[in-house]
Amino acid sequence: MIIQYHLGTGEDQLQAVRALIRGWGFRVQPNPGEAGGSPEASIQVDNVFGNVNDAHRREVAAFDCVKSVIPIEGVPQNLSLIRRGMHHSVSIPLPGGKGEVTIGGGKPLVVMAGVCAVDAAYTLPSHQMAKRAGANINRGGAFKPRTSPYDFQGLKEDGLKVLTDARAEVGLPVVSEILDVRDIDLFMKYDIDVLQTGTRNAQNFELLIEVGRTGKPVLYKRGFSNSIDESLKAANYIMEQGNDKLIFCLRGVKGIGHSFRNQGDLDEIISLSQTIDRPIVYDVSHSTGRKSGVARAGAMAAAGGADGVLLDVHISPAHALVDGFQAIDVEEDLARMIKVWRQLHTIGRALN
């Protein structure tokens, strides 16, 4: 809930209300504002985090100093656009301290492009191609969660080394998926810029907690069978660790009778952009599963309000270790896509 106090409420009165709330085991985040240009005319607002119910709200509203109590239903308060009042951005440092990439908060569309699975021969040239075409961040999977135990599982630590060696050459930050809490130290050793939690770990709460505690930017992917409500609550495990560098990623869901690899959830971009303050990314490769579907899916995502697009690229898809059939392999095609996506992103923002 959000508590707004009357003008001129004293510190003793504020502390009395907060003591009651903390006694329930909830967290209080004071959020002072100004109402008239002088300290005497300040507006005091408290954000309350916890399992708040109607009885709690009624008890707080009974204080004379309380002007209003606003319930926040559905969207966790840590992610709520209503609570923050503006869209939040996440900044990711460039290698060598040469600036940063900022996603969300009204910034230009960010493109995350790279190999689905890191390989020794093609990762560097594929990531160089992505940068030349206009990508801001390289993606690359060193650990690959696969449906069958007989499928390729990734190069693991060797893959992280290939990925970070390529980062040093290309000069872009990297995002890579972490599968297990036991690998967090390894990801910290290689200083992976953005930690991705994949769809299969969308409700692995222990992993989400530990990833949140790293303080690193986190790309949280919606589970392919999870509702938006379930996904937001799970993503909030990251935020509850004091990590506000959360990026929310949609990637399609399991459906019935659809034509692509997954059923696209592009409409959720519009809904989420109106309810959460987090940057939103759409994975055009894993939602469509086809190289031929990537360009238009990216166009819809960009125009619909996504802050970023995630996709697979590979200069030689026939040699890709995973998902080569959905990877973009022609630099000119990728550059044209990115240019159009960014134009549509600007147009879409004008419609808000």
C-alpha positions in Angstrom: 0.0 0.0 0.0 0.9 3.7 -0.4 0.3 6.1 2.5 -0.1 9.8 1.9 0.1 12.1 4.9 -1.5 15.5 5.5 0.7 18.5 5.1 2.5 19.5 8.2 2.5 16.0 9.7 5.1 15.9 12.5 7.9 13.4 12.8 6.5 11.9 16.0 3.2 11.1 14.1 5.1 9.6 11.2 7.1 7.3 13.5 4.0 6.2 15.3 2.4 4.9 12.0 5.7 3.4 10.9 6.2 1.6 14.2 2.8 -0.1 13.8 3.6 -1.2 10.3 7.0 -2.5 11.2 5.4 -4.4 14.1 3.5 -6.3 11.5 6.8 -7.3 9.9 6.4 -5.1 6.8 9.0 -2.8 5.3 8.4 1.0 5.1 10.1 3.1 2.4 9.7 6.9 3.1 9.3 8.9 -0.1 9.2 12.7 0.7 8.2 15.2 -1.9 7.6 18.9 -2.1 4.2 20.7 -2.4 5.0 24.3 -2.4 8.7 25.1 -2.6 9.4 25.3 1.1 10.3 22.6 3.7 7.1 23.4 5.7 5.0 22.5 2.7 6.3 19.0 2.2 4.3 16.0 1.2 5.2 12.8 3.0 4.4 9.5 1.3 5.3 6.0 2.6 5.5 2.9 0.4 4.8 -0.2 2.4 6.0 -3.7 1.3 4.5 -6.9 2.6 1.4 -9.0 2.6 -0.9 -6.1 3.2 -4.6 -6.8 3.6 -7.8 -4.6 4.1 -7.5 -4.8 7.9 -4.0 -3.4 7.8 -5.1 -0.5 5.5 -8.1 0.3 7.7 -6.0 0.5 10.8 -3.5 2.8 9.1 -6.3 5.0 7.7 -7.6 5.6 11.3 -4.6 7.8 12.1 -5.5 11.5 12.0 -2.3 12.3 10.2 -3.0 10.0 7.3 -4.7 11.6 4.3 -5.1 8.5 2.1 -4.2 4.8 1.9 -3.9 3.5 -1.6 -4.0 -0.3 -2.1 -1.6 -1.7 -4.7 -3.1 -4.9 -6.1 -1.7 -7.4 -8.6 1.7 -5.8 -9.5 4.3 -6.1 -6.7 5.1 -2.6 -5.4 8.8 -3.0 -6.2 7.8 -3.2 -9.9 4.8 -0.9 -9.8 4.6 2.1 -12.2 2.0 3.6 -9.9 4.3 3.5 -7.0 7.3 5.0 -8.8 5.4 7.3 -11.1 8.0 6.9 -13.9 9.7 4.2 -16.0 13.0 3.1 -14.6 16.1 2.6 -16.6 19.0 0.1 -16.1 22.6 1.1 -17.0 25.1 -1.5 -18.0 28.8 -0.4 -18.0 30.8 -0.8 -21.2 34.0 -2.8 -21.0 37.0 -0.7 -19.8 34.8 2.0 -18.2 34.1 3.5 -21.7 30.6 4.6 -20.9 27.4 2.6 -20.5 24.4 1.2 -22.2 21.1 2.4 -20.8 17.9 0.5 -21.3 14.4 1.8 -20.4 13.3 5.1 -19.1 12.5 6.6 -22.5 16.0 5.8 -23.9 16.4 4.5 -27.5 15.8 0.8 -28.3 18.6 -1.5 -27.1 19.4 -4.5 -29.2 21.0 -7.6 -27.5 22.3 -9.9 -30.2 24.7 -12.8 -30.2 25.1 -16.6 -30.5 22.5 -18.8 -28.7 25.3 -21.1 -27.6 28.9 -20.0 -27.3 31.3 -21.8 -29.6 35.1 -21.4 -29.9 35.2 -20.7 -33.7 32.2 -18.4 -34.4 31.4 -16.4 -31.3 33.8 -13.6 -31.9 33.0 -13.0 -35.6 29.3 -13.3 -34.9 29.5 -10.7 -32.1 31.6 -8.4 -34.2 28.9 -8.6 -37.0 26.2 -7.8 -34.4 28.1 -4.7 -33.3 28.7 -3.5 -36.8 25.0 -3.9 -37.5 24.1 -1.7 -34.5 23.7 -4.0 -31.5 24.4 -2.6 -28.0 24.9 -5.8 -26.1 26.1 -9.3 -27.0 24.3 -12.4 -25.8 25.9 -15.8 -25.5 25.0 -19.0 -23.7 27.8 -20.9 -22.0 25.4 -23.1 -20.0 22.5 -24.4 -22.0 19.4 -25.9 -20.3 18.1 -28.6 -22.8 15.0 -30.7 -22.8 17.0 -33.9 -23.3 20.1 -34.9 -21.2 21.6 -36.1 -24.5 21.5 -32.7 -26.1 24.5 -30.3 -26.1 24.6 -28.6 -22.6 27.1 -25.8 -23.4 30.8 -25.3 -23.0 30.3 -24.1 -19.4 33.4 -22.4 -17.9 35.2 -22.7 -21.2 32.3 -21.0 -22.8 32.4 -18.1 -20.3 36.1 -17.6 -21.1 35.3 -17.6 -24.9 32.5 -15.1 -24.2 34.6 -12.7 -22.2 37.6 -12.9 -24.5 35.2 -11.9 -27.3 33.9 -9.1 -25.1 37.4 -7.7 -24.8 37.7 -7.7 -28.6 34.2 -6.4 -29.4 33.9 -3.8 -26.6 30.2 -4.6 -25.8 28.7 -5.9 -22.5 27.6 -9.5 -22.5 24.5 -11.2 -21.2 24.6 -15.0 -20.3 22.2 -17.4 -18.7 23.0 -18.8 -15.2 21.4 -22.1 -14.4 22.4 -22.9 -10.8 23.3 -21.1 -7.6 26.5 -23.1 -7.5 27.7 -21.2 -10.6 27.3 -17.7 -9.2 31.0 -17.5 -8.1 32.0 -18.6 -11.6 29.9 -15.8 -13.3 31.4 -13.3 -10.9 34.9 -14.6 -11.7 34.3 -13.7 -15.3 32.4 -10.5 -14.4 29.4 -11.3 -16.7 27.7 -7.9 -17.2 24.1 -9.1 -17.2 22.9 -12.3 -15.6 20.0 -14.0 -17.4 17.6 -16.3 -15.6 15.9 -18.4 -18.2 12.4 -19.6 -18.7 13.1 -23.0 -17.0 14.2 -21.2 -13.9 11.4 -18.6 -13.9 10.3 -19.9 -10.4 13.6 -21.1 -9.1 13.3 -18.8 -6.1 16.6 -19.7 -4.5 18.4 -18.9 -7.7 16.5 -15.6 -8.1 17.4 -14.6 -4.6 21.1 -15.3 -5.0 21.2 -13.6 -8.4 19.6 -10.6 -6.9 22.2 -10.5 -4.2 25.0 -10.1 -6.7 23.9 -6.6 -7.5 24.4 -7.3 -11.2 21.8 -6.3 -13.8 19.4 -9.3 -14.3 17.5 -10.2 -17.4 14.5 -12.2 -16.0 12.7 -14.3 -18.6 9.0 -15.1 -18.2 8.4 -18.8 -17.7 6.8 -20.4 -20.8 3.9 -21.8 -18.7 3.7 -19.0 -16.2 1.0 -16.2 -16.0 2.2 -12.6 -15.9 1.1 -12.4 -12.3 3.3 -15.4 -11.4 6.2 -14.1 -13.3 6.1 -10.6 -11.7 5.9 -12.1 -8.2 8.9 -14.3 -9.1 10.9 -11.4 -10.5 10.2 -9.5 -7.3 12.5 -12.0 -5.5 15.3 -10.3 -7.3 14.1 -6.8 -6.4 13.6 -7.8 -2.7 17.4 -8.3 -2.4 17.9 -4.6 -2.9 18.7 -5.1 -6.6 16.8 -2.6 -8.8 18.6 -3.6 -12.0 15.9 -5.9 -13.1 15.0 -6.2 -16.9 11.8 -8.1 -17.6 11.9 -10.3 -20.7 9.0 -11.9 -22.6 9.8 -14.8 -24.9 6.5 -16.4 -25.9 4.6 -19.1 -24.0 3.4 -22.6 -24.6 0.2 -22.5 -26.7 -2.2 -24.7 -28.7 -2.4 -24.6 -32.5 0.1 -21.8 -33.1 2.4 -21.6 -36.1 5.7 -20.6 -34.4 8.0 -22.2 -31.9 6.0 -20.5 -29.1 2.8 -18.5 -28.9 3.8 -14.9 -29.0 3.0 -12.7 -26.0 3.6 -9.4 -27.7 0.3 -7.9 -26.4 1.8 -8.2 -22.9 4.4 -5.6 -23.8 1.6 -3.0 -24.0 0.0 -4.1 -20.7 3.3 -4.3 -18.8 4.5 -0.9 -20.1 1.4 0.6 -18.5 1.8 -1.3 -15.1 5.4 -1.9 -14.3 8.4 0.5 -14.2 11.0 -2.0 -15.3 12.6 -2.1 -18.8 10.9 -4.7 -21.0 12.7 -6.8 -23.6 11.2 -9.2 -26.2 13.1 -12.3 -27.4 12.2 -12.5 -31.0 14.3 -15.6 -31.7 12.9 -17.9 -29.1 9.3 -16.7 -29.5 9.2 -17.3 -33.2 11.8 -20.0 -33.6 12.3 -19.0 -37.3 14.7 -16.7 -38.9 11.9 -15.6 -41.2 9.8 -14.4 -38.2 12.4 -12.3 -36.5 12.2 -9.1 -38.4 8.4 -8.6 -38.1 8.3 -9.8 -34.5 10.9 -7.3 -33.6 9.0 -4.6 -35.4 5.8 -5.3 -33.4 7.8 -5.4 -30.2 9.6 -2.1 -30.9 6.4 -0.3 -31.9 4.5 -1.9 -29.0 6.7 -0.3 -26.4 9.5 -2.8 -25.7 12.7 -1.1 -24.5 14.9 -3.8 -26.0 15.0 -6.7 -28.4 16.9 -10.0 -27.9 17.9 -12.2 -30.8 20.2 -14.9 -32.0 22.9 -14.2 -34.7 25.5 -16.5 -36.1 27.7 -16.0 -39.2 27.4 -19.7 -40.0 24.1 -21.1 -38.8 24.9 -24.6 -40.2 27.8 -24.7 -37.6 25.8 -23.3 -34.7 25.8 -25.6 -31.7 22.2 -24.7 -30.8 19.2 -23.1 -32.7 21.1 -22.2 -35.9 17.8 -22.3 -37.8 16.6 -19.1 -36.0 19.8 -17.1 -36.1 20.3 -14.1 -38.4 23.4 -14.6 -40.5 23.5 -11.7 -42.9 24.9 -8.4 -41.6 23.0 -6.2 -44.0 19.7 -7.8 -43.0 20.5 -7.4 -39.4 21.5 -3.7 -39.8 18.3 -3.0 -41.8 16.1 -4.7 -39.1 17.8 -2.7 -36.3 17.4 0.6 -38.1 13.6 -0.1 -38.8 13.1 -1.3 -35.2 14.5 1.9 -33.8 12.4 4.0 -36.0 9.3 2.1 -35.0 10.3 2.4 -31.3 10.4 6.2 -31.6 7.0 6.2 -33.4 5.5 3.9 -30.7 6.7 6.2 -27.9 4.9 9.1 -29.5 1.6 7.2 -29.3 1.8 6.8 -25.5 
